[in-house]
């Protein structure tokens, strides 16, 4: 027997630790005689016992999960029942920690979204979706791109390879090789307003972190650079490393992916994520039409304003918040209009829109992008919008030409001028439909629009009341101020 092992065994015998199941040492009773020598002996024995207990606490058994205390009290508070814990644990098998090798930050959470085998014995592959900021900055891919790895729930570290990212949808796809299969989470549909959800993520040690909150809708039309307010938000904050975390409902179905957004985290619908992944797997690209119109849903307005708008016979629709596209301006679409249908599909409240248009309006636009990738010879498509002008009380159909964007990185200077070329609208004798002066006129008109988006939004309540011919009401104005304060707007 090696000398070091003999010394270790001798030390354990000296400490009274003959086996793992041996009884822990106990302090001796206080001497009843009361003599000073007995008290000194008792005190010396107590010191010896304290040293034994200290050595036992250093034993490796204390690293066992059964000997540990909960690291995160907020995770404990998030789950109030045994069923909640079971649902969360089942979904947690499908999330990983994503980070750069040899670097602590940035660290995100990833969702195992697909897996397959290539026929070789014991060789499997998996696709992980995570937050795009792990590989890009300001919409551009990191150069040089750091090496990445993922950490599984059992702390297994695997190299990860970037296969795609899309700044617009804030997603990154990673590929990993496995010698075993993983359990995939159950994919549901998009989030629903007011729904209670769990947000699962992994911290710096790949330990599970859970938060419980509710789904809310964002009122910003251009949030995260999107034309449509089909991105929802969470009523809770994310942990560090929680970007890319999985959002599940009470049944354990995936509803979305959580990403950073100020002041509240945003949730990208899982239906949008899956559609982007399917499109990339088939075409190696993700395409979407650029309408150049920022809108919000009528359902986000104060109930008093909804009533005022309903006096025009409008039960639901999309409010035109901003018009970026000069072609749309030339077709008469402007701030304050209501879009009541898209390609013949009525636009109602956002949850109903979710059921009608392939998950969300964003998903519907992705469907148009799918058709474009099937036949790229058609560089443009027409989208038919039914627009209601509240000022003139006129409802009309507008056929809007749209181009498709299929780049992964952000392009700040989108070529709106190219959209003017193939289409003719009513023009003066000095300006032909395709002339550069016409485009300059449209763009200068855009630059000369004095009110900012924020000031126009603040003027929405008074605008609606004037159009509805109703006197101003202080209660509505106060409610509007409270709503603006709640969302961090003046």
Secondary structure, 3 states (H helix, E strand, C coil): CCHHHHHHHHHHHHCCCCCCCCCCCCCCCCCCCCCHHHHHHHHHHHHHHHHHHHHHHCCHHHHCHHHCCCCCHHHHHHCCCHHHHHHHHHHHCCEEEEEECCCCCCEEEEEEEEEEECCCCCCEEEEEEEEHHHCEECCEECCCCCCEEEECCCCCEEEEEEEEEECCCCEEEEEEEECCCCCCCEECCCCCCCCEEEEEEECCCCCEEEEEEEEEECCCCCHHHCCECCCEEECCCCCCCCCCEEEECCCCEEEEEEECCCCCCEEEEHHHHHHHHHHHHHHCCCCEEECCEEEEEHHHCCHHHHHHHHCCCCCCCEEEEEECCHHHHHCCCCCCCEEEEECCEECCCHHHHHHHCCCCHHHHHHHHHHHHHHCCCCCEEEEEEEEEECCCCEEEEEEEEEEEECCCCCCCCCCHHHHHHCCCCCCCCCCCCCCHHHHHHHHHHHHCCCCCHHHHHHCHHHHHHHHHCCCCCHHHHHHHHHHHHHCCCC
